[in-house]
Amino acid sequence: MPTLTKLYSMVEVACHNAPDDCWVVVDGKVYDVTKYLDDHPGGADVLLEVTGKDAKEEFDDAGHSKSAKELMQDYFIGELDPTPDIPEMEVFRKEQDGNFTSKLVANAVQYWSIPAAVVGISVVIAVLYVRQK
Ligand code: HEM
């Protein structure tokens, strides 16, 4: 039967970095070694040095035995989430200048200048036409 494996981000793992809350990552697997600190034959210090971090290199350097690797399973709590962190979306808002009058003027210029020019030119042409008669 398939089992559900909990996924942890590296950000979350990094929060468990104390002697009373000590997680380590080895080969993409997350271990809570808090209760093993005092029993670890390599000492608590080496584990505390890599707590909240990926300790694959240090773990391999120590040349752990097969039985040590089997023992690790007792402390396994989940796997590292392979999904890359998605940067938070930034919301861009057009600057609000808050000045009502200047906005009104800007809108008037934008939307009324052409019709007003057309009307003005038409009036001038009409006046000239009437005077000629
Ligand atoms: C759940 C995780 C771990 C378990 C269960 C574990 C278990 C053990 C065991 C049983 C030994 C005795 C030697 C052997 O049988 O290989 C040992 C030694 C050692 N471990 Fe770990 N270990 C763990 C994680 C780590 C990590 C992350 C590091 C490095 C940061 C580390 C560093 C060492 C060192 C330096 C020794 C001493 C090696 C020696 O004296 O030759 N261990 N460990």
Residues whose N, C-alpha, C, O or C-beta is under 5 A from the ligand:
A	BS01	HEM	V24 Y31 V33 P41 G42 V46 L47 V50 A55 E58 F59 A62 G63 H64 S65 A68 L71 M72 Y75
